[in-house]
Amino acid sequence: MDGTQGKFDSAAMLAQVQAWSALNTGTANLAGLANQAAMLAEAFAALPGTVELVDPAPVTAIAADGSAYDKPHGQHLVVRVRPQANRRILLTGHMDTVFPADHPFQRQTWLDGETLNGPGVADMKGGIAVMLHALLAFEQTASASALGYEVLINSDEETGSLASAGLIAELAAGKLAALTYEPAALPDGTLAHERGGTGNYSITFIGKSAHAGRNPHEGRNAIVAAADLILRLKALESAAITINPAKLEGGAANNVVPDHAVLRFNVRPKSTQAAETFDSDLNALLRSIETAHDIATHRHGGVTRPPKTVDARAQALFDLVRECGAELGQTIRWQSTGGVCDGNNIAATGVPVVDTMGVRGGAIHSPDEYLIVPSLAERAALSARVIERLAQGALH
């Protein structure tokens, strides 16, 4: 292929994005996700491989009363093309968005002749279209037979990929490289380079209720214990990790010593060492809180997306993307970011990954989300050329 954007049907790509965006696929909207998965299965059936829907892994969550419950998720789409090839890559995306079925942001609006505002148009229904059309173009090249690949489009990326993390690791195993189709880090097409990690925790506090006037000394105040932990957590912050206590639930009437509470917080470690140190420190903190307040605690969750570092092999993939961009007249830059995605999970398996191969756009996770429409063909051309180079022997 000559890499020109003229090989891509921009109108067809846009039509797919608009059809997919019109369907609500908030992570909890299982009906919407099922419809989206069916539409994607039909679209990806154009590739010379197998298409299947994979059930989500079981996920538990903690309710406001501290009890655990099963949290349902949608199925994940997996496409396999030439799985026996010696050289194989992984391409990933997600079909879910952050906008639930009852969110007011459900429609698309043209901001100008080249800019479309709409739910998921950038993050990442536009990216899925880029991935699909890049693969369709690659299949027309003389190099196609030399490369196998698997595609994963999961249903739960926006909530941490807990129902697909095992599948990501399974599909990444043995791959030469991976490409993930999150939107570019900046509207000019800049890629995300190194990323921090993230983890979500829920801590349940079990105290003892008592009358706040008659016998408060017999109670064990779960809210006070949780507040103590919040302050101690913030004291652990450093340049290596940030900690965000996000929600405290529990208590009862004003005249009752509260016997339960649930604290939810997020951590953002900059390194694997910081994540491991925090996990150990948290266990010690909980033991101290239990002793100081004579209560019991239960922890749920942890660091689910490790920090993503860029080693020499991963940097070689970034350099390849930049070279391919130069061939197409595209200037490719990158920068580190605090955001996370499935690229973190892939990097943790040791597979080189560039995880912002999707469209140019911005304001994701907000009603101002937008897609720069010409970037559909532009980024598809970039991906197609990168995949072709990988088939021809780039990276080892």
C-alpha positions as CSV (number, residue, x, y, z in Angstrom):
1,M,0.0,0.0,0.0
2,D,1.2,3.6,-0.5
3,G,-0.3,4.8,2.8
4,T,-2.4,7.6,1.2
5,Q,-5.5,8.6,3.0
6,G,-7.4,8.2,-0.3
7,K,-7.6,4.4,0.4
8,F,-10.1,5.1,3.2
9,D,-13.8,5.8,2.8
10,S,-14.1,8.6,5.2
11,A,-17.9,8.8,4.7
12,A,-18.3,5.2,5.6
13,M,-16.2,5.5,8.7
14,L,-18.1,8.5,9.8
15,A,-21.4,6.8,9.3
16,Q,-20.3,3.9,11.5
17,V,-19.2,6.2,14.2
18,Q,-22.5,8.1,14.1
19,A,-24.5,4.9,14.2
20,W,-22.5,3.5,17.1
21,S,-22.6,6.8,19.0
22,A,-26.4,6.9,18.7
23,L,-26.5,3.8,20.8
24,N,-26.0,4.3,24.5
25,T,-23.3,2.0,25.9
26,G,-22.7,3.2,29.4
27,T,-20.8,0.4,31.2
28,A,-23.9,-0.6,33.2
29,N,-26.3,-0.5,30.2
30,L,-26.2,-4.2,29.4
31,A,-28.9,-4.0,26.8
32,G,-27.1,-1.2,24.9
33,L,-23.8,-3.0,25.1
34,A,-25.4,-6.2,23.7
35,N,-26.7,-4.2,20.8
36,Q,-23.4,-2.6,20.3
37,A,-21.5,-5.9,20.4
38,A,-23.9,-7.3,17.7
39,M,-23.2,-4.3,15.5
40,L,-19.5,-4.6,16.0
41,A,-19.5,-8.4,15.4
42,E,-21.2,-7.7,12.0
43,A,-18.7,-5.0,11.1
44,F,-15.6,-7.0,12.1
45,A,-16.9,-10.1,10.2
46,A,-15.5,-8.3,7.1
47,L,-12.1,-9.4,8.3
48,P,-10.8,-12.9,7.3
49,G,-11.1,-14.4,10.8
50,T,-13.4,-15.6,13.5
51,V,-15.6,-13.4,15.6
52,E,-16.9,-14.4,19.0
53,L,-18.5,-12.8,22.1
54,V,-16.8,-13.8,25.4
55,D,-18.6,-13.7,28.7
56,P,-17.2,-11.2,31.3
57,A,-15.3,-12.5,34.3
58,P,-17.1,-12.3,37.7
59,V,-16.7,-9.0,39.5
60,T,-17.8,-8.1,43.0
61,A,-18.4,-4.6,44.4
62,I,-19.2,-3.2,47.9
63,A,-22.6,-1.8,48.6
64,A,-23.2,1.2,50.9
65,D,-24.0,-1.1,53.8
66,G,-20.6,-2.9,53.4
67,S,-22.0,-6.1,51.8
68,A,-20.5,-7.6,48.7
69,Y,-22.5,-8.1,45.6
70,D,-22.0,-9.4,42.0
71,K,-21.7,-6.6,39.5
72,P,-22.8,-7.6,36.0
73,H,-21.0,-6.6,32.8
74,G,-21.5,-7.0,29.1
75,Q,-19.8,-9.5,26.8
76,H,-16.5,-8.7,25.1
77,L,-15.8,-9.0,21.4
78,V,-12.8,-11.1,20.3
79,V,-11.6,-11.4,16.7
80,R,-8.9,-13.8,15.6
81,V,-7.1,-13.6,12.3
82,R,-4.3,-16.0,11.4
83,P,-3.7,-17.1,15.0
84,Q,-1.0,-19.6,13.9
85,A,1.2,-16.9,12.3
86,N,4.7,-16.6,13.7
87,R,4.3,-12.8,14.1
88,R,1.2,-11.7,15.9
89,I,0.0,-8.5,17.4
90,L,-2.9,-7.4,19.6
91,L,-5.3,-4.5,18.9
92,T,-7.7,-3.4,21.7
93,G,-10.5,-1.0,22.1
94,H,-13.7,-0.6,24.3
95,M,-17.3,-0.3,23.4
96,D,-18.5,1.2,26.7
97,T,-18.7,4.9,27.5
98,V,-19.0,6.9,30.8
99,F,-22.5,8.1,30.0
100,P,-25.3,6.0,31.5
101,A,-28.6,5.5,29.9
102,D,-30.2,8.3,31.9
103,H,-27.5,10.8,31.2
104,P,-28.6,13.9,29.3
105,F,-25.8,13.7,26.8
106,Q,-27.2,11.3,24.2
107,R,-27.2,13.2,20.9
108,Q,-24.7,14.4,18.3
109,T,-24.2,18.0,17.3
110,W,-22.0,19.4,14.5
111,L,-19.8,22.1,16.0
112,D,-18.5,23.0,12.5
113,G,-17.9,21.3,9.2
114,E,-15.1,19.1,10.6
115,T,-16.0,18.7,14.3
116,L,-18.7,16.3,15.7
117,N,-19.8,16.5,19.3
118,G,-21.4,13.3,20.7
119,P,-21.1,10.6,23.3
120,G,-18.2,8.3,22.6
121,V,-17.3,9.8,19.2
122,A,-13.7,10.1,20.4
123,D,-13.6,7.7,23.3
124,M,-13.7,5.5,21.6
125,K,-16.2,4.6,18.9
126,G,-14.1,6.7,16.5
127,G,-11.1,4.7,17.5
128,I,-12.9,1.4,16.8
129,A,-13.6,2.7,13.3
130,V,-10.0,3.6,12.9
131,M,-8.9,0.1,14.0
132,L,-11.3,-1.7,11.7
133,H,-10.6,0.3,8.6
134,A,-6.8,0.1,9.2
135,L,-7.1,-3.7,9.3
136,L,-9.3,-3.8,6.2
137,A,-6.7,-1.8,4.4
138,F,-3.8,-4.0,5.7
139,E,-5.6,-7.1,4.5
140,Q,-5.3,-5.7,0.9
141,T,-1.5,-5.6,1.1
142,A,1.0,-8.2,0.0
143,S,2.3,-8.5,3.6
144,A,-1.0,-9.5,5.2
145,S,-0.3,-13.2,5.2
146,A,2.9,-12.7,7.3
147,L,1.0,-11.3,10.3
148,G,-1.6,-12.7,12.6
149,Y,-3.6,-10.6,15.1
150,E,-6.3,-10.6,17.6
151,V,-8.7,-7.8,18.3
152,L,-10.3,-7.3,21.7
153,I,-13.1,-4.8,22.2
154,N,-14.2,-5.0,25.9
155,S,-17.3,-3.7,27.6
156,D,-15.9,-2.4,30.8
157,E,-12.7,-0.3,30.2
158,E,-14.3,2.9,31.6
159,T,-14.7,1.2,35.0
160,G,-11.3,-0.4,35.1
161,S,-11.6,-3.5,33.0
162,L,-12.1,-5.7,36.0
163,A,-14.3,-8.1,33.9
164,S,-11.8,-8.3,31.1
165,A,-8.3,-8.0,32.7
166,G,-7.7,-11.7,32.5
167,L,-8.8,-11.8,28.9
168,I,-6.4,-8.8,28.1
169,A,-3.5,-10.7,29.7
170,E,-4.4,-13.9,27.9
171,L,-4.6,-12.3,24.5
172,A,-1.4,-10.2,25.0
173,A,0.7,-13.3,25.8
174,G,3.2,-14.0,23.1
175,K,2.5,-10.9,21.0
176,L,5.1,-8.9,19.2
177,A,3.4,-5.6,19.9
178,A,0.0,-4.1,20.8
179,L,-2.0,-1.1,19.6
180,T,-4.8,0.4,21.6
181,Y,-7.3,2.9,20.2
182,E,-7.8,5.4,22.9
183,P,-8.1,9.0,21.4
184,A,-4.8,10.9,21.0
185,A,-3.6,12.6,24.2
186,L,-4.0,16.0,22.6
187,P,-6.1,17.3,19.7
188,D,-3.0,17.6,17.6
189,G,-2.5,13.9,17.7
190,T,0.1,13.7,20.4
191,L,0.5,10.1,21.8
192,A,0.4,9.2,25.5
193,H,3.9,7.8,26.5
194,E,4.4,6.7,30.1
195,R,1.4,6.5,32.3
196,G,0.9,6.3,36.1
197,G,-1.2,3.5,37.6
198,T,-4.5,3.5,39.4
199,G,-6.3,1.6,42.0
200,N,-9.7,1.8,43.7
201,Y,-10.4,0.7,47.3
202,S,-13.5,0.3,49.4
203,I,-12.9,0.0,53.2
204,T,-15.8,-1.2,55.4
205,F,-15.8,-0.3,59.0
206,I,-17.8,-2.4,61.5
207,G,-18.3,-0.6,64.8
208,K,-21.0,-0.8,67.5
209,S,-24.2,1.2,67.8
210,A,-25.3,2.9,71.0
211,H,-27.5,5.8,72.1
212,A,-25.6,9.0,71.5
213,G,-27.0,10.5,74.8
214,R,-27.5,7.6,77.2
215,N,-24.5,5.4,76.6
216,P,-22.2,6.7,73.9
217,H,-19.2,5.3,75.6
218,E,-20.5,1.8,74.8
219,G,-20.6,2.5,71.1
220,R,-17.8,2.2,68.5
221,N,-18.1,5.0,66.0
222,A,-17.4,3.8,62.5
223,I,-17.6,7.3,61.0
224,V,-14.9,8.6,63.3
225,A,-12.7,5.6,62.5
226,A,-13.2,6.3,58.8
227,A,-12.4,10.0,59.2
228,D,-9.2,9.0,61.1
229,L,-8.2,6.8,58.2
230,I,-8.8,9.5,55.7
231,L,-6.4,11.8,57.4
232,R,-3.8,9.1,57.7
233,L,-4.2,8.2,54.1
234,K,-3.6,11.8,53.0
235,A,-0.4,11.8,55.2
236,L,0.9,9.0,53.0
237,E,0.9,11.1,49.8
238,S,4.2,11.9,48.2
239,A,5.7,12.6,44.8
240,A,5.4,8.9,44.1
241,I,1.6,8.5,44.8
242,T,-1.5,10.6,45.2
243,I,-4.5,9.5,47.2
244,N,-8.1,10.7,46.7
245,P,-10.7,9.9,49.4
246,A,-13.8,10.2,47.2
247,K,-16.8,9.0,49.1
248,L,-17.8,8.2,52.7
249,E,-21.1,6.4,53.4
250,G,-22.7,5.2,56.5
251,G,-24.3,6.3,59.8
252,A,-27.9,6.6,60.9
253,A,-29.9,9.0,63.0
254,N,-28.2,11.8,64.8
255,N,-28.8,10.3,68.2
256,V,-27.2,6.9,67.3
257,V,-23.5,6.1,67.3
258,P,-22.9,4.8,63.8
259,D,-21.9,1.2,63.6
260,H,-20.9,1.0,60.0
261,A,-19.2,3.1,57.3
262,V,-17.7,2.5,53.8
263,L,-14.9,4.7,52.6
264,R,-14.0,4.7,48.9
265,F,-10.8,6.1,47.6
266,N,-8.5,6.1,44.6
267,V,-4.8,6.0,44.4
268,R,-2.5,7.0,41.6
269,P,1.0,5.4,42.0
270,K,3.8,6.6,39.7
271,S,5.7,3.4,39.9
272,T,5.2,-0.3,40.8
273,Q,7.3,0.2,43.9
274,A,5.0,3.0,45.1
275,A,1.9,0.8,44.5
276,E,3.5,-2.1,46.5
277,T,4.6,0.1,49.3
278,F,1.1,1.7,49.6
279,D,-0.6,-1.7,49.7
280,S,1.7,-2.7,52.6
281,D,1.2,0.6,54.4
282,L,-2.6,0.4,54.0
283,N,-2.6,-3.0,55.8
284,A,-0.6,-1.5,58.7
285,L,-2.9,1.5,58.8
286,L,-6.0,-0.7,59.0
287,R,-4.5,-2.7,61.9
288,S,-3.7,0.6,63.7
289,I,-7.2,1.9,63.1
290,E,-8.8,-1.3,64.4
291,T,-6.8,-1.0,67.6
292,A,-7.3,2.7,68.1
293,H,-11.1,2.6,67.6
294,D,-11.8,-1.0,68.7
295,I,-13.6,-1.8,65.5
296,A,-13.2,-4.2,62.6
297,T,-12.4,-3.4,59.0
298,H,-12.6,-5.1,55.6
299,R,-10.7,-4.0,52.5
300,H,-11.9,-4.5,48.9
301,G,-10.0,-3.6,45.7
302,G,-6.5,-2.6,45.0
303,V,-4.3,-1.4,42.2
304,T,-5.8,-2.8,39.0
305,R,-3.9,-0.9,36.4
306,P,-0.1,-0.9,37.2
307,P,2.0,2.1,36.1
308,K,3.0,1.9,32.4
309,T,6.7,2.4,31.8
310,V,8.3,2.6,28.4
311,D,11.3,0.3,28.0
312,A,13.6,0.0,25.0
313,R,11.3,-2.4,23.1
314,A,8.3,-0.2,23.8
315,Q,10.2,2.9,22.7
316,A,11.1,1.1,19.5
317,L,7.4,0.8,18.8
318,F,6.9,4.5,19.4
319,D,9.7,5.3,17.1
320,L,8.1,3.1,14.4
321,V,4.8,5.0,14.7
322,R,6.7,8.2,14.3
323,E,8.5,6.9,11.2
324,C,5.3,5.8,9.7
325,G,3.7,9.2,10.5
326,A,6.6,10.9,8.8
327,E,6.0,8.8,5.6
328,L,2.4,10.1,5.6
329,G,3.3,13.7,6.4
330,Q,2.1,13.4,10.0
331,T,4.2,14.8,12.8
332,I,4.0,12.3,15.7
333,R,4.9,13.5,19.2
334,W,4.3,11.9,22.7
335,Q,4.2,12.9,26.3
336,S,3.7,11.2,29.6
337,T,0.2,11.4,31.2
338,G,-1.5,10.6,34.5
339,G,-4.4,8.9,32.8
340,V,-4.8,5.2,32.6
341,C,-6.3,2.7,30.1
342,D,-5.9,-0.9,28.9
343,G,-2.5,0.0,27.7
344,N,-1.4,-0.2,31.4
345,N,-2.6,-3.8,31.6
346,I,-0.9,-4.7,28.3
347,A,2.4,-3.2,29.3
348,A,2.3,-5.1,32.6
349,T,2.6,-8.3,30.5
350,G,5.8,-7.1,28.9
351,V,4.4,-6.5,25.5
352,P,5.3,-3.1,23.8
353,V,2.2,-1.0,23.4
354,V,1.1,2.4,22.0
355,D,-2.3,3.1,23.4
356,T,-3.5,6.3,21.8
357,M,-3.8,5.2,18.2
358,G,-7.4,6.5,18.0
359,V,-8.8,9.7,16.6
360,R,-7.9,13.3,17.3
361,G,-10.5,15.0,19.4
362,G,-11.0,16.2,23.0
363,A,-13.1,16.9,26.1
364,I,-13.7,13.2,26.6
365,H,-15.8,12.1,29.6
366,S,-17.8,15.3,29.3
367,P,-20.8,16.5,27.3
368,D,-18.3,18.5,25.3
369,E,-16.6,15.4,23.8
370,Y,-15.8,15.9,20.2
371,L,-14.2,14.2,17.2
372,I,-12.1,15.9,14.6
373,V,-13.6,14.0,11.6
374,P,-10.7,14.2,9.1
375,S,-8.6,12.3,11.7
376,L,-10.6,9.1,11.0
377,A,-8.9,8.6,7.7
378,E,-5.6,10.2,8.9
379,R,-5.2,7.8,11.9
380,A,-6.4,4.8,9.9
381,A,-3.7,5.4,7.4
382,L,-1.2,5.7,10.2
383,S,-2.3,2.4,11.8
384,A,-2.4,0.6,8.5
385,R,1.2,1.6,7.8
386,V,2.4,0.6,11.2
387,I,0.7,-2.8,11.0
388,E,2.2,-3.3,7.5
389,R,5.7,-2.5,8.8
390,L,5.2,-5.0,11.7
391,A,4.3,-7.6,9.1
392,Q,7.4,-6.8,7.2
393,G,9.7,-7.4,10.1
394,A,9.8,-4.2,12.1
395,L,10.6,-5.0,15.8
396,H,12.0,-8.3,16.9
